[in-house]
Amino acid sequence: MDGAAGQGVEVVLERVSRRFQVGGEAFLALAEVSLSVPAGVHWSLVGPSGSGKSTLLYMMGLLEKPSSGEVWLDGRRTDTMGTAERASIRNRCIGFVFQNFQLIPRTTSLENVEMPLLYRKVPARERREKARSILSQVGLSGRENHYPSQLSGGQQQRVAIARALVTEPGLVLADEPTGNLDSASSKDILELLEQLRKEHHFTLVLVTHDPSVASRAALQIRMRDGRIEGMGS
């Protein structure tokens, strides 16, 4: 698994369950979920709040380990890996886009986008060049030195997308990326993600509660009560 854009990453889950302790009681967030997400495809996870879609996304992104079951990325089992190896795969192969942007407030757009490359110890000049290039691709040339507070919600999400893509990941996971945006900005962000996926050929998995957003994906996974309720295009 090299995580390079141009081919995407295949994701396979086999009988994955996730249990949490809530108030002394066990809560089953995922119940033996099995699915295969082909490389380079735009998938959506859709369902009401509490259906388990974000938990499933975190399993794919190696942010959480299953209580039972197996998680595979490009033919490599990841749920048995140690913390350091999982972190390395996230940095090399996976990009994340969240509803609340998760930008660092006192850091410019350029510096926010550079951050994943800093963790990779990429030289400063190369970091800046890559960050400027991807900011241009998301339509933010001239905004490199703006802080998040100086940007609209849609622009902040574009910075977050640039940060997710600067490492050229093979898998991009977007958790309600339009949840904090108005309808016009939401449409722009979805079109941008679709355009970038076609250009860079990464696998895109997008979580949403909105059927109209989910319907833009080539394939949809419908979830309810921690289980897959159905799949379709």
C-alpha positions as CSV (number, residue, x, y, z in Angstrom):
1,M,0.0,0.0,0.0
2,D,1.7,3.1,-1.2
3,G,-1.2,5.5,-0.9
4,A,-0.3,7.3,-4.0
5,A,-3.0,9.2,-5.8
6,G,-3.5,7.8,-9.3
7,Q,-5.0,4.5,-8.3
8,G,-6.9,4.9,-5.0
9,V,-7.1,2.5,-2.1
10,E,-9.3,-0.5,-1.8
11,V,-11.1,-0.8,1.6
12,V,-12.4,-4.1,2.9
13,L,-14.2,-4.7,6.3
14,E,-15.1,-8.2,7.4
15,R,-17.6,-8.6,10.2
16,V,-16.5,-5.4,12.0
17,S,-18.2,-4.6,15.3
18,R,-17.5,-1.7,17.7
19,R,-18.8,-1.6,21.3
20,F,-18.6,1.4,23.6
21,Q,-19.2,1.7,27.3
22,V,-21.8,4.4,28.0
23,G,-22.9,5.0,31.6
24,G,-21.7,1.6,32.6
25,E,-23.7,-0.1,29.8
26,A,-22.4,-1.6,26.5
27,F,-23.5,0.2,23.4
28,L,-23.1,-1.5,20.0
29,A,-22.2,1.2,17.4
30,L,-21.4,-1.2,14.6
31,A,-22.8,-4.8,14.4
32,E,-20.7,-7.2,12.2
33,V,-20.5,-4.9,9.2
34,S,-18.9,-6.4,6.0
35,L,-18.3,-4.4,2.9
36,S,-15.8,-3.8,0.1
37,V,-15.1,-0.3,-1.3
38,P,-13.3,-0.5,-4.7
39,A,-10.3,1.7,-5.4
40,G,-10.9,5.0,-7.0
41,V,-14.6,5.2,-6.5
42,H,-16.9,7.8,-4.9
43,W,-18.9,6.1,-2.2
44,S,-21.3,7.6,0.3
45,L,-22.4,6.5,3.8
46,V,-25.9,7.7,4.5
47,G,-28.2,7.4,7.5
48,P,-29.7,9.2,10.4
49,S,-27.7,10.4,13.4
50,G,-26.6,7.4,15.5
51,S,-26.7,5.0,12.6
52,G,-23.0,4.2,12.9
53,K,-21.8,5.9,9.7
54,S,-19.1,8.1,11.3
55,T,-17.9,5.2,13.4
56,L,-17.6,3.1,10.2
57,L,-15.6,6.0,8.6
58,Y,-13.2,6.1,11.6
59,M,-12.6,2.4,11.2
60,M,-11.7,2.9,7.5
61,G,-9.4,5.8,8.5
62,L,-7.7,3.8,11.3
63,L,-8.8,6.4,13.9
64,E,-10.5,3.6,15.8
65,K,-9.9,-0.1,16.2
66,P,-12.8,-2.6,15.9
67,S,-13.9,-4.6,19.0
68,S,-14.0,-7.5,16.6
69,G,-13.6,-8.2,12.9
70,E,-11.0,-7.2,10.3
71,V,-10.1,-4.0,8.5
72,W,-8.0,-4.3,5.3
73,L,-6.5,-1.5,3.1
74,D,-5.1,-2.6,-0.2
75,G,-4.8,-6.2,0.9
76,R,-3.1,-5.4,4.2
77,R,-4.8,-6.1,7.5
78,T,-4.6,-3.0,9.7
79,D,-6.6,-3.7,12.8
80,T,-3.8,-5.8,14.2
81,M,-1.1,-3.1,13.6
82,G,0.4,-1.1,16.4
83,T,-0.3,2.6,17.0
84,A,2.8,3.9,15.2
85,E,2.3,1.8,12.1
86,R,-1.4,2.9,11.9
87,A,-0.4,6.5,12.3
88,S,2.2,6.2,9.5
89,I,-0.4,4.8,7.1
90,R,-2.8,7.6,8.0
91,N,-0.1,10.2,7.2
92,R,0.9,8.5,4.0
93,C,-2.3,7.2,2.5
94,I,-5.4,8.8,4.0
95,G,-6.8,12.4,3.9
96,F,-9.5,13.6,6.2
97,V,-12.1,16.3,5.8
98,F,-14.4,17.1,8.7
99,Q,-17.6,19.1,9.2
100,N,-16.0,21.7,11.5
101,F,-12.9,22.1,9.3
102,Q,-10.4,21.5,12.2
103,L,-8.1,24.3,11.1
104,I,-5.6,25.8,13.5
105,P,-6.9,29.3,14.2
106,R,-3.6,31.1,14.6
107,T,-2.1,29.5,11.5
108,T,-2.4,30.8,7.9
109,S,-4.0,28.8,5.1
110,L,-0.6,27.9,3.8
111,E,0.7,26.8,7.2
112,N,-2.4,24.7,7.8
113,V,-2.0,22.9,4.5
114,E,1.7,22.4,5.1
115,M,1.1,20.6,8.5
116,P,0.9,17.0,7.2
117,L,4.1,17.5,5.3
118,L,5.8,18.9,8.4
119,Y,5.0,15.6,10.2
120,R,6.7,13.8,7.2
121,K,9.8,16.1,7.7
122,V,9.5,17.4,4.1
123,P,12.0,20.3,3.6
124,A,10.4,23.7,4.1
125,R,10.8,24.9,0.4
126,E,9.1,21.7,-0.9
127,R,6.4,22.0,1.7
128,R,5.5,25.5,0.6
129,E,5.6,24.6,-3.1
130,K,3.2,21.7,-2.6
131,A,0.9,23.7,-0.3
132,R,0.7,26.6,-2.7
133,S,0.0,24.2,-5.6
134,I,-2.9,22.4,-3.9
135,L,-4.4,25.7,-2.6
136,S,-4.4,26.9,-6.2
137,Q,-6.2,23.7,-7.3
138,V,-9.0,24.4,-4.7
139,G,-9.4,28.0,-5.9
140,L,-7.6,29.8,-3.1
141,S,-4.7,31.5,-4.9
142,G,-4.1,34.8,-3.1
143,R,-5.5,33.5,0.2
144,E,-2.3,31.7,1.3
145,N,-1.6,34.2,4.2
146,H,-5.2,34.5,5.4
147,Y,-6.1,33.1,8.8
148,P,-9.3,30.9,9.2
149,S,-11.2,33.8,10.8
150,Q,-10.6,35.9,7.6
151,L,-12.2,33.2,5.4
152,S,-15.8,32.2,4.7
153,G,-17.0,28.7,5.7
154,G,-16.7,27.5,2.2
155,Q,-13.2,28.9,1.9
156,Q,-12.2,27.2,5.2
157,Q,-13.5,23.9,3.9
158,R,-11.4,24.4,0.8
159,V,-8.3,24.9,3.0
160,A,-9.2,21.7,4.8
161,I,-9.6,19.8,1.5
162,A,-6.2,21.1,0.4
163,R,-4.7,19.9,3.6
164,A,-6.2,16.5,3.1
165,L,-4.8,16.2,-0.4
166,V,-1.4,17.7,0.0
167,T,0.1,14.3,0.8
168,E,-1.4,12.8,-2.4
169,P,-3.5,10.2,-0.5
170,G,-5.1,7.2,-2.1
171,L,-8.1,7.4,0.3
172,V,-10.1,10.6,1.2
173,L,-12.6,10.3,4.0
174,A,-15.1,13.2,4.4
175,D,-17.4,13.3,7.5
176,E,-20.4,15.6,6.8
177,P,-18.1,18.0,4.8
178,T,-21.1,20.3,3.9
179,G,-22.8,20.2,7.3
180,N,-21.8,23.7,8.4
181,L,-22.3,25.3,5.0
182,D,-25.1,27.0,3.2
183,S,-26.7,25.4,0.1
184,A,-24.6,27.3,-2.4
185,S,-21.3,26.6,-0.7
186,S,-22.3,23.0,-0.1
187,K,-22.9,22.5,-3.9
188,D,-19.5,24.1,-4.6
189,I,-17.6,21.9,-2.1
190,L,-19.3,18.7,-3.4
191,E,-18.4,19.6,-7.0
192,L,-14.9,20.4,-6.0
193,L,-14.4,17.0,-4.3
194,E,-15.8,15.2,-7.3
195,Q,-13.6,17.2,-9.7
196,L,-10.5,16.5,-7.6
197,R,-11.3,12.8,-7.3
198,K,-11.5,12.5,-11.1
199,E,-8.2,14.4,-11.5
200,H,-6.3,12.6,-8.7
201,H,-8.2,9.2,-8.8
202,F,-8.4,8.7,-5.1
203,T,-11.1,6.7,-3.4
204,L,-13.6,9.1,-1.8
205,V,-15.9,8.0,1.0
206,L,-18.3,10.7,2.2
207,V,-20.6,10.5,5.2
208,T,-23.9,12.4,5.1
209,H,-27.4,12.3,6.6
210,D,-28.7,14.1,3.5
211,P,-30.0,11.7,0.7
212,S,-29.5,14.4,-1.9
213,V,-25.8,14.6,-1.1
214,A,-25.5,10.8,-0.9
215,S,-27.1,10.5,-4.3
216,R,-24.2,12.3,-6.0
217,A,-22.0,9.3,-5.3
218,A,-21.6,6.4,-7.7
219,L,-22.5,4.0,-4.9
220,Q,-24.4,4.4,-1.6
221,I,-24.3,2.5,1.6
222,R,-27.4,3.1,3.7
223,M,-27.0,2.5,7.4
224,R,-29.3,2.2,10.4
225,D,-28.7,1.0,14.0
226,G,-25.1,0.1,13.3
227,R,-25.9,-2.1,10.4
228,I,-25.9,-1.8,6.6
229,E,-29.5,-1.5,5.6
230,G,-28.8,-1.5,1.9
231,M,-26.5,-0.6,-1.0
232,G,-27.2,0.9,-4.3
233,S,-26.2,3.4,-7.0
